Amino acid sequence: MIRKIYITWVLLIGGVLFAPGLMAQEQINWTDFDYVKNSNNWLSSENAAGLDKLSTEKISFISAYFNKENGDFINYYQSDNSYSFGGLTESFYRLNKVVFYGKMEYSNFSGENMGGSTVLDPYFTPFDIVEFADSTAGKKKMETYHLTGALSFPLSEKLIMGIKTNYKTISYYKIKDLRHTNDIMNLETTAGLTYCLNRIADFGVNYYFRKSTENTRYQAEGNTDQQFNSLISYGSFFGTQENFGTEGITGDDGNNPFVDFIHGATLQIDLFPESNFHFFNELGIKWRNGYFGQKSSVDIQYTEHEAKSFHYKGTFSLERLQSVHQFSVCFDREDLLNYENAYKESTTEGGNTTVVYYGKNQVLDRVLAKASFQYTGYINVTDNNPEWVANAGVSVWRRDQMATFYPYYRKQDVKEVLATASLKKNIIQKNNMYSVSFGGSYGSGSGIEKEDGQFASASENFATLDQYLYREYEFLTAARVSGNIQFRYTKAFAGNYRIYGGVRYSYTKAFDVSYNGDSLGNIALNVGYIF
């Protein structure tokens, strides 16, 4: 894959240097992929039948990228020195009345000094597995393969059907003891319909299914007397301590996967009483069920969880004087309950070991919610290419949870507020386009780090990792400012083909921090081919 990315860079750079003589004398099509995709809410909805709203016949791109990040204003499971590279291609294509969408991506990540969580995304899993000691932090690597395919096709003049499949596999592993290897699979499928009721309204509905697994194995290499401890964190770094051995959640005797099944439905309503005005609404509800461990009579299923989530997005779009103005409101909420199974292992007369379950205890009640408002303006749009793109928005994220290890409990309530703004300018000169953008943000937060208590008197037998609790809370709530600048150069050739190269730099500065560093910098390079 690295060789393919290298060849792509060579071809693209070579095209810039040696292809000027092939420039077309005809008018150039400067259609912008991001504008085509983001200016119409149907194209980014869950309902693939909305692909029928594609405003152009076809547009595709292929790109290669490289990112380098350094800094110590990071969350407890992130790296202070990392890089990533990869390749990406994405495409819309209309063939008569059938519209196709496709996406393929490969990415490779490497990060130094990574410890903390041993799961990929502790904000998705129903509990976290956290390394106790900072001294075990080491290099982690991750490879991702991502494939998406979708199409829409008419069933009648007014009724459109769409199908979409999204498949992703991830290999995530740590190279220093205590080592972990995570094999992650995510499969999403949707099937939907849209119906044009009359000249002022379109309606859509779709079914959603997702299955995800994160299969984790732990090991220590060589002969060592060192003992490795992990916190099984039910929430807010509160739970039980486990020593690495041959059994248990972090045991080296087998695989212990997180498994999730999510079913749901989404409704879309697009109102357009005037040709230049749209009010797009998308409302969805999903049910999530899953477990951690193995579902069998001889292996242990440690936990079970259930959740319900709600999503709403409403966007007003106004087209006026070759410009499009969008005002969006979005709200997401997930309510999750996690239960620890009570079990015992017994041996039959034949010597076989079976697992007997005799109840379960609630160990987590978690609410995740996010609300946002955003304005996007596309100014002086010509041939699906805006001269100016302006963005401004504010979002509020909240996590309210109570972790229980009876008779003890820990409550936490964290809120994070983020305000962002950016401005982009496209300058076209004959066969060349220069794009410059600036952006910035301000974030801060508040809440309650922890509120510990107990339902009844008992001797203490729970475990905590408060140093990580304070680090995460500070990362989410510390006041910080960020800024970024980006430059991209695009050159057009015969047949409306274009190549481009760009660079982006961003920097974050945090204030009054005690448990984390105060800065983070990122530089990103990319080259691509649009056709």
C-alpha positions as a printed NumPy array, in Angstrom:
array([[  0.   ,   0.   ,   0.   ],
       [  2.857,   2.388,   0.808],
       [  4.257,   1.732,  -2.673],
       [  0.88 ,   2.544,  -4.269],
       [  0.651,   5.817,  -2.368],
       [  4.21 ,   6.712,  -3.399],
       [  3.4  ,   6.027,  -7.066],
       [  0.282,   8.197,  -6.795],
       [  2.363,  11.1  ,  -5.451],
       [  4.882,  10.713,  -8.279],
       [  2.191,  10.656, -10.962],
       [  0.374,  13.668,  -9.561],
       [  3.492,  15.788,  -9.099],
       [  4.732,  14.72 , -12.513],
       [  1.436,  15.799, -14.013],
       [  1.821,  19.278, -12.55 ],
       [  5.319,  19.635, -13.956],
       [  4.96 ,  18.146, -17.422],
       [  1.342,  18.353, -18.524],
       [  0.79 ,  22.093, -19.171],
       [  1.001,  21.473, -22.896],
       [ -2.08 ,  19.25 , -22.683],
       [ -4.346,  21.985, -21.285],
       [ -7.717,  22.273, -22.915],
       [ -8.807,  25.415, -24.653],
       [-12.419,  24.63 , -23.777],
       [-14.184,  25.994, -20.716],
       [-13.104,  24.206, -17.554],
       [-15.527,  22.465, -15.23 ],
       [-14.539,  23.509, -11.691],
       [-17.24 ,  21.465,  -9.901],
       [-16.312,  21.116,  -6.23 ],
       [-16.846,  17.666,  -4.68 ],
       [-17.443,  18.973,  -1.149],
       [-20.006,  21.473,  -2.395],
       [-21.924,  18.817,  -4.342],
       [-21.969,  16.495,  -1.328],
       [-22.64 ,  18.981,   1.482],
       [-24.982,  21.511,  -0.111],
       [-27.746,  18.9  ,  -0.522],
       [-28.815,  17.224,   2.734],
       [-30.223,  14.175,   0.924],
       [-26.711,  13.124,  -0.136],
       [-25.473,  12.949,   3.466],
       [-28.604,  11.416,   4.97 ],
       [-28.875,   7.781,   6.056],
       [-31.382,   7.144,   3.268],
       [-29.533,   6.097,   0.112],
       [-32.651,   6.776,  -1.962],
       [-31.713,  10.452,  -1.567],
       [-28.867,   9.911,  -4.035],
       [-31.451,  10.559,  -6.723],
       [-31.132,  14.275,  -5.802],
       [-27.566,  14.387,  -7.19 ],
       [-27.16 ,  17.703,  -9.036],
       [-24.399,  16.616, -11.451],
       [-23.84 ,  13.651, -13.731],
       [-20.636,  12.469, -12.134],
       [-17.738,  13.555,  -9.965],
       [-14.935,  11.524,  -8.371],
       [-11.586,  12.018,  -6.723],
       [ -8.642,   9.973,  -5.497],
       [ -6.166,  11.313,  -2.953],
       [ -3.207,  10.463,  -0.754],
       [ -2.527,  12.158,   2.58 ],
       [ -0.043,  12.406,   5.436],
       [ -0.635,  13.857,   8.939],
       [  1.872,  14.596,  11.704],
       [  0.768,  15.568,  15.202],
       [  2.813,  16.615,  18.245],
       [  1.757,  18.025,  21.573],
       [  0.707,  17.173,  25.078],
       [ -2.813,  18.628,  25.259],
       [ -4.349,  15.195,  24.673],
       [ -6.896,  12.859,  26.218],
       [ -5.751,  10.063,  28.531],
       [ -5.652,   7.409,  25.774],
       [ -4.096,   9.496,  22.976],
       [ -0.531,   9.995,  21.709],
       [  1.7  ,  13.055,  22.129],
       [  3.723,  12.108,  19.026],
       [  1.944,  10.438,  16.114],
       [  1.665,  10.29 ,  12.354],
       [ -0.752,   8.758,   9.859],
       [ -0.939,   8.295,   6.107],
       [ -3.4  ,   6.79 ,   3.694],
       [ -5.308,   6.869,   0.465],
       [ -8.938,   7.729,  -0.26 ],
       [-11.27 ,   7.663,  -3.253],
       [-14.906,   8.775,  -3.382],
       [-17.362,   8.99 ,  -6.258],
       [-20.882,   9.941,  -7.357],
       [-22.083,   8.682, -10.745],
       [-25.444,   8.855, -12.522],
       [-26.235,   6.209, -15.134],
       [-29.588,   7.048, -16.703],
       [-31.972,   6.971, -13.691],
       [-29.666,   4.984, -11.397],
       [-27.231,   6.866,  -9.127],
       [-24.173,   5.197,  -7.603],
       [-22.006,   6.266,  -4.671],
       [-18.748,   4.63 ,  -3.612],
       [-15.929,   5.215,  -1.153],
       [-12.714,   3.316,  -0.394],
       [-10.076,   4.279,   2.149],
       [ -6.921,   2.857,   3.67 ],
       [ -5.214,   4.529,   6.625],
       [ -2.19 ,   3.678,   8.748],
       [ -1.605,   5.259,  12.184],
       [  1.375,   5.087,  14.536],
       [  1.518,   6.773,  17.943],
       [  4.169,   6.93 ,  20.657],
       [  3.697,   6.915,  24.452],
       [  0.172,   5.541,  24.38 ],
       [ -1.392,   3.996,  27.469],
       [ -4.658,   4.395,  29.305],
       [ -7.529,   2.684,  27.521],
       [ -6.963,  -0.607,  25.709],
       [-10.159,  -0.285,  23.642],
       [-10.316,   1.786,  20.488],
       [-13.176,   4.111,  21.485],
       [-14.   ,   4.23 ,  25.216],
       [-16.878,   6.63 ,  24.482],
       [-18.701,   3.887,  22.553],
       [-17.99 ,   0.755,  24.579],
       [-20.175,   0.175,  27.679],
       [-17.102,   0.   ,  29.933],
       [-13.395,   0.727,  29.662],
       [-10.292,  -1.37 ,  30.316],
       [ -7.494,   0.907,  31.546],
       [ -3.827,   0.185,  32.227],
       [ -2.953,   1.066,  35.806],
       [  0.614,   2.291,  35.35 ],
       [  1.917,   5.087,  33.113],
       [  5.192,   3.145,  32.881],
       [  3.559,   0.61 ,  30.554],
       [  2.745,   3.242,  27.918],
       [  4.279,   2.452,  24.532],
       [  3.834,   2.526,  20.775],
       [  0.472,   1.679,  19.245],
       [ -0.324,   1.095,  15.593],
       [ -3.584,   0.939,  13.695],
       [ -4.566,  -0.066,  10.153],
       [ -8.017,   0.708,   8.769],
       [ -9.778,  -0.544,   5.638],
       [-13.056,   1.161,   4.792],
       [-15.459,   0.392,   1.934],
       [-18.85 ,   2.016,   1.239],
       [-21.239,   1.352,  -1.623],
       [-24.708,   2.744,  -2.299],
       [-27.199,   3.147,  -5.124],
       [-30.648,   4.554,  -5.776],
       [-33.083,   3.518,  -8.491],
       [-36.697,   4.404,  -9.363],
       [-39.599,   2.045,  -8.674],
       [-42.018,   4.496, -10.273],
       [-42.069,   8.108, -11.355],
       [-42.355,   9.349,  -7.751],
       [-41.042,   6.4  ,  -5.696],
       [-37.256,   5.883,  -5.344],
       [-35.475,   3.056,  -3.521],
       [-31.95 ,   3.127,  -2.117],
       [-29.552,   0.612,  -0.58 ],
       [-26.283,   1.34 ,   1.218],
       [-23.588,  -0.832,   2.809],
       [-20.701,   0.472,   4.889],
       [-17.94 ,  -1.976,   5.914],
       [-14.882,  -1.198,   8.003],
       [-12.151,  -3.377,   9.534],
       [ -9.486,  -2.128,  11.937],
       [ -6.374,  -3.781,  13.377],
       [ -5.252,  -1.909,  16.511],
       [ -2.365,  -3.122,  18.641],
       [  0.209,  -2.132,  21.252],
       [  3.852,  -3.143,  20.937],
       [  4.926,  -2.825,  24.601],
       [  3.777,  -5.031,  27.522],
       [  1.036,  -5.318,  28.551],
       [  0.295,  -5.837,  24.875],
       [ -3.17 ,  -5.914,  23.386],
       [ -4.377,  -6.754,  19.902],
       [ -7.823,  -5.534,  18.862],
       [ -9.563,  -6.799,  15.719],
       [-12.518,  -4.548,  14.966],
       [-15.284,  -5.04 ,  12.428],
       [-18.148,  -2.676,  11.699],
       [-20.936,  -3.439,   9.202],
       [-23.775,  -0.999,   8.488],
       [-26.645,  -1.532,   6.074],
       [-29.599,   0.699,   5.215],
       [-32.548,   0.263,   2.87 ],
       [-34.904,   3.147,   2.206],
       [-37.538,   4.808,   0.063],
       [-38.327,   8.379,  -0.953],
       [-41.632,   9.589,  -2.303],
       [-42.484,  12.888,  -3.972],
       [-45.916,  13.673,  -2.534],
       [-46.408,  16.825,  -4.574],
       [-44.404,  19.769,  -5.86 ],
       [-43.675,  21.125,  -2.377],
       [-42.63 ,  18.064,  -0.362],
       [-40.479,  14.908,  -0.492],
       [-40.729,  12.167,   2.118],
       [-38.308,   9.394,   2.953],
       [-38.026,   6.466,   5.35 ],
       [-35.263,   3.921,   5.846],
       [-34.312,   0.936,   7.986],
       [-30.887,   0.854,   9.655],
       [-28.832,  -2.135,  10.863],
       [-25.356,  -2.227,  12.346],
       [-23.226,  -4.993,  13.766],
       [-19.868,  -4.219,  15.364],
       [-17.323,  -6.36 ,  17.176],
       [-14.066,  -5.517,  18.945],
       [-12.15 ,  -8.678,  19.71 ],
       [ -9.331,  -8.043,  22.221],
       [ -6.43 , -10.319,  23.184],
       [ -3.817,  -9.553,  25.869],
       [ -0.305, -10.906,  26.199],
       [  3.129, -10.267,  27.699],
       [  6.193, -11.4  ,  25.776],
       [  9.119, -13.266,  27.25 ],
       [  9.732, -14.291,  30.826],
       [  9.07 , -11.481,  33.264],
       [  8.281, -11.147,  36.946],
       [  6.473,  -7.863,  36.377],
       [  2.816,  -7.833,  37.301],
       [  0.421,  -5.99 ,  34.983],
       [ -2.763,  -4.576,  36.457],
       [ -5.819,  -3.188,  34.701],
       [ -8.833,  -1.265,  35.91 ],
       [-12.166,  -2.592,  34.719],
       [-13.786,   0.843,  34.666],
       [-17.575,   0.733,  34.785],
       [-17.488,   4.509,  34.312],
       [-15.456,   7.528,  35.481],
       [-12.441,   5.264,  36.248],
       [-14.338,   3.44 ,  38.981],
       [-14.647,  -0.337,  39.16 ],
       [-12.459,  -3.334,  39.945],
       [ -8.772,  -4.162,  39.565],
       [ -7.657,  -7.225,  37.631],
       [ -4.193,  -8.806,  37.444],
       [ -3.079, -10.12 ,  34.071],
       [ -3.071, -13.91 ,  34.038],
       [ -4.627, -16.883,  32.322],
       [ -8.217, -16.   ,  33.203],
       [-10.471, -12.979,  33.435],
       [-11.295, -10.084,  31.153],
       [ -7.603,  -9.429,  30.377],
       [ -6.577, -13.075,  30.514],
       [ -4.388, -14.615,  27.831],
       [ -6.503, -17.785,  27.542],
       [ -8.728, -16.598,  24.731],
       [-10.651, -13.821,  23.018],
       [-13.144, -11.521,  24.694],
       [-15.122,  -9.477,  22.183],
       [-17.392,  -6.469,  22.589],
       [-20.421,  -7.228,  20.396],
       [-23.13 ,  -4.73 ,  19.396],
       [-26.308,  -4.981,  17.347],
       [-28.127,  -1.767,  16.439],
       [-31.511,  -1.566,  14.701],
       [-33.401,   1.589,  13.864],
       [-35.477,   3.664,  11.494],
       [-35.153,   7.189,  10.15 ],
       [-37.754,   9.528,   8.666],
       [-36.916,  12.357,   6.252],
       [-39.196,  15.276,   5.344],
       [-38.046,  17.885,   2.832],
       [-40.348,  20.877,   2.375],
       [-39.828,  23.356,  -0.475],
       [-42.789,  25.748,  -0.808],
       [-40.579,  27.898,  -3.067],
       [-38.025,  26.698,  -5.593],
       [-35.189,  28.492,  -3.773],
       [-36.137,  27.391,  -0.247],
       [-35.79 ,  23.974,   1.453],
       [-36.521,  22.845,   4.991],
       [-34.966,  19.395,   5.394],
       [-35.74 ,  17.29 ,   8.488],
       [-34.283,  13.946,   9.508],
       [-35.558,  12.16 ,  12.609],
       [-34.232,   8.779,  13.727],
       [-34.439,   6.333,  16.617],
       [-32.226,   3.299,  17.224],
       [-32.101,   0.408,  19.667],
       [-28.759,  -1.09 ,  20.714],
       [-28.106,  -4.438,  22.394],
       [-24.823,  -6.165,  23.054],
       [-22.489,  -7.989,  25.377],
       [-18.85 ,  -8.545,  26.306],
       [-17.448, -12.057,  26.4  ],
       [-18.55 , -15.291,  24.755],
       [-22.121, -16.535,  24.349],
       [-21.712, -20.232,  25.093],
       [-22.199, -22.71 ,  27.934],
       [-18.445, -23.128,  28.48 ],
       [-17.252, -19.518,  28.116],
       [-18.107, -16.455,  30.174],
       [-20.35 , -13.615,  29.057],
       [-19.159, -10.932,  31.493],
       [-21.581,  -8.099,  30.745],
       [-24.724,  -7.234,  28.782],
       [-25.839,  -3.763,  27.719],
       [-28.77 ,  -2.02 ,  26.093],
       [-29.308,   1.492,  24.789],
       [-31.726,   3.702,  22.931],
       [-30.608,   6.666,  20.837],
       [-32.384,   9.594,  19.2  ],
       [-31.253,  11.829,  16.334],
       [-32.704,  14.953,  14.772],
       [-31.312,  17.31 ,  12.15 ],
       [-33.152,  20.225,  10.637],
       [-31.674,  22.435,   7.919],
       [-33.057,  25.593,   6.327],
       [-31.517,  26.215,   2.887],
       [-32.013,  29.445,   0.975],
       [-30.698,  29.997,  -2.564],
       [-30.338,  33.618,  -3.586],
       [-28.165,  35.524,  -6.091],
       [-25.901,  32.533,  -6.905],
       [-25.454,  31.801,  -3.203],
       [-26.697,  29.095,  -0.834],
       [-27.225,  29.774,   2.875],
       [-27.773,  26.846,   5.269],
       [-28.844,  26.999,   8.919],
       [-28.69 ,  23.617,  10.675],
       [-29.796,  22.408,  14.09 ],
       [-28.74 ,  18.934,  15.234],
       [-29.453,  16.907,  18.377],
       [-28.216,  13.431,  19.359],
       [-28.783,  11.478,  22.564],
       [-27.987,   7.94 ,  23.734],
       [-29.197,   6.381,  26.998],
       [-27.184,   3.26 ,  27.876],
       [-27.429,   0.716,  30.689],
       [-24.702,  -1.869,  31.321],
       [-25.104,  -4.963,  33.512],
       [-22.501,  -7.266,  35.021],
       [-23.499, -10.908,  34.993],
       [-23.29 , -12.942,  38.196],
       [-22.079, -16.44 ,  37.391],
       [-20.213, -19.46 ,  38.651],
       [-18.245, -22.167,  36.904],
       [-19.076, -25.759,  37.732],
       [-17.546, -29.072,  36.699],
       [-19.736, -31.953,  35.574],
       [-19.128, -35.6  ,  36.407],
       [-17.488, -36.012,  33.023],
       [-14.94 , -33.301,  33.856],
       [-16.412, -30.614,  31.616],
       [-16.667, -27.038,  32.871],
       [-19.923, -25.126,  32.369],
       [-20.953, -21.585,  33.258],
       [-24.151, -21.035,  35.246],
       [-25.692, -17.533,  35.447],
       [-27.852, -16.583,  38.419],
       [-28.494, -12.859,  37.96 ],
       [-27.067,  -9.547,  36.855],
       [-26.286,  -6.201,  38.46 ],
       [-26.48 ,  -2.75 ,  36.869],
       [-23.025,  -1.177,  36.801],
       [-23.529,   1.833,  34.498],
       [-26.278,   4.312,  33.671],
       [-24.896,   6.694,  31.016],
       [-26.412,   9.498,  28.985],
       [-24.472,  11.003,  26.066],
       [-26.008,  14.043,  24.377],
       [-24.881,  16.617,  21.826],
       [-26.667,  19.66 ,  20.421],
       [-25.295,  21.979,  17.733],
       [-26.192,  24.94 ,  15.563],
       [-24.283,  25.735,  12.38 ],
       [-24.39 ,  28.243,   9.548],
       [-22.764,  27.483,   6.183],
       [-22.703,  29.972,   3.344],
       [-21.691,  29.2  ,  -0.234],
       [-21.209,  32.569,  -1.946],
       [-20.997,  33.273,  -5.709],
       [-21.537,  29.705,  -6.836],
       [-20.67 ,  29.065, -10.491],
       [-20.8  ,  25.571, -12.015],
       [-21.096,  23.969,  -8.552],
       [-18.025,  25.824,  -7.282],
       [-18.378,  28.56 ,  -4.63 ],
       [-16.028,  31.524,  -4.588],
       [-16.439,  31.842,  -0.811],
       [-17.352,  29.273,   1.858],
       [-18.183,  30.592,   5.332],
       [-18.858,  28.469,   8.417],
       [-19.814,  29.336,  11.982],
       [-21.265,  27.159,  14.688],
       [-21.547,  26.208,  18.321],
       [-21.985,  22.769,  19.899],
       [-22.623,  21.467,  23.406],
       [-21.624,  17.924,  24.411],
       [-22.673,  16.356,  27.716],
       [-22.048,  13.083,  29.536],
       [-24.051,  12.284,  32.669],
       [-23.348,   8.892,  34.217],
       [-23.427,   6.831,  37.377],
       [-21.163,   3.797,  37.796],
       [-22.096,   1.282,  40.486],
       [-20.136,  -1.406,  42.277],
       [-22.65 ,  -2.227,  44.953],
       [-22.892,  -0.799,  47.534],
       [-20.599,   1.927,  46.134],
       [-21.295,   4.357,  43.304],
       [-19.658,   7.252,  41.473],
       [-21.554,   9.989,  39.614],
       [-20.14 ,  12.371,  37.037],
       [-21.584,  15.176,  34.927],
       [-19.366,  16.794,  32.251],
       [-20.288,  19.486,  29.705],
       [-18.121,  20.727,  26.827],
       [-18.906,  23.816,  24.716],
       [-17.158,  24.51 ,  21.405],
       [-17.555,  27.503,  19.08 ],
       [-15.996,  27.402,  15.586],
       [-15.681,  29.666,  12.549],
       [-13.896,  29.435,   9.192],
       [-13.643,  31.223,   5.859],
       [-12.454,  29.848,   2.516],
       [-11.669,  31.703,  -0.717],
       [-11.284,  30.111,  -4.162],
       [ -9.38 ,  32.164,  -6.741],
       [ -9.556,  30.987, -10.368],
       [ -7.035,  32.17 , -12.951],
       [ -7.406,  30.419, -16.303],
       [ -6.414,  26.778, -15.692],
       [ -5.369,  27.329, -12.093],
       [ -7.312,  27.599,  -8.84 ],
       [ -5.854,  28.769,  -5.53 ],
       [ -7.796,  27.981,  -2.356],
       [ -6.999,  29.607,   0.974],
       [ -8.893,  29.057,   4.215],
       [ -8.599,  30.245,   7.797],
       [-10.383,  28.916,  10.85 ],
       [-10.499,  29.118,  14.588],
       [-12.343,  27.795,  17.61 ],
       [-12.809,  28.338,  21.32 ],
       [-13.767,  25.6  ,  23.755],
       [-14.34 ,  25.168,  27.469],
       [-16.482,  23.126,  29.808],
       [-17.791,  22.55 ,  33.298],
       [-19.385,  19.925,  35.501],
       [-18.748,  17.615,  38.426],
       [-15.594,  15.495,  38.262],
       [-16.873,  12.88 ,  40.688],
       [-19.415,  12.368,  43.412],
       [-18.695,   9.188,  45.369],
       [-21.149,   7.539,  47.741],
       [-22.572,   4.256,  48.924],
       [-26.017,   2.748,  49.324],
       [-25.078,   0.81 ,  52.471],
       [-22.176,   0.386,  54.889],
       [-19.475,  -2.005,  53.72 ],
       [-15.727,  -2.49 ,  53.712],
       [-13.957,  -0.881,  50.758],
       [-13.211,  -3.259,  47.885],
       [-13.503,  -1.136,  44.728],
       [-10.68 ,   0.392,  42.666],
       [-10.196,   3.797,  41.038],
       [ -7.711,   5.594,  38.795],
       [ -8.3  ,   9.223,  39.718],
       [ -5.196,  10.48 ,  37.917],
       [ -6.895,   9.536,  34.623],
       [-10.205,  10.942,  35.868],
       [ -8.62 ,  14.366,  36.373],
       [ -6.759,  14.22 ,  33.055],
       [ -9.885,  13.426,  31.052],
       [-12.021,  15.985,  32.901],
       [ -9.428,  18.706,  32.341],
       [ -9.069,  17.815,  28.657],
       [-12.831,  18.129,  28.17 ],
       [-13.367,  21.292,  30.2  ],
       [-10.161,  23.378,  30.   ],
       [-10.419,  26.676,  28.148],
       [ -8.547,  26.501,  24.838],
       [ -8.272,  28.278,  21.52 ],
       [ -7.392,  26.744,  18.166],
       [ -6.433,  28.16 ,  14.818],
       [ -5.771,  26.669,  11.399],
       [ -4.679,  27.786,   7.953],
       [ -4.87 ,  25.821,   4.712],
       [ -3.633,  26.336,   1.165],
       [ -4.503,  24.236,  -1.869],
       [ -3.458,  24.539,  -5.504],
       [ -5.48 ,  22.923,  -8.296],
       [ -4.528,  22.677, -11.978],
       [ -6.975,  21.712, -14.744],
       [ -6.196,  19.698, -17.87 ],
       [ -7.93 ,  18.477, -21.011],
       [-11.187,  16.621, -20.504],
       [-12.004,  18.445, -17.244],
       [ -9.455,  16.496, -15.217],
       [ -7.762,  18.221, -12.312],
       [ -4.924,  17.51 ,  -9.915],
       [ -4.296,  19.279,  -6.635],
       [ -1.949,  19.504,  -3.694],
       [ -2.514,  21.115,  -0.335],
       [ -1.109,  21.753,   3.118],
       [ -2.919,  22.506,   6.377],
       [ -1.563,  23.507,   9.779],
       [ -3.52 ,  23.747,  13.029],
       [ -2.49 ,  24.658,  16.562],
       [ -4.315,  24.426,  19.903],
       [ -3.393,  26.304,  23.078],
       [ -4.975,  25.409,  26.442],
       [ -5.019,  27.566,  29.578],
       [ -4.696,  26.844,  33.309],
       [ -4.01 ,  23.125,  32.894],
       [ -2.512,  20.997,  35.666],
       [ -2.774,  17.35 ,  34.537],
       [ -2.13 ,  17.752,  30.795],
       [  0.183,  19.784,  28.616],
       [ -1.024,  23.034,  27.087],
       [ -0.47 ,  22.73 ,  23.311],
       [ -1.053,  20.531,  20.286],
       [  0.078,  21.033,  16.693],
       [ -0.871,  19.217,  13.486],
       [  0.37 ,  19.474,   9.917],
       [ -1.406,  17.686,   7.049],
       [ -0.357,  17.212,   3.425],
       [ -2.504,  15.866,   0.614],
       [ -2.454,  15.433,  -3.149],
       [ -5.31 ,  14.301,  -5.336],
       [ -6.855,  13.775,  -8.734],
       [-10.411,  14.91 ,  -9.59 ],
       [-12.24 ,  13.422, -12.545]])
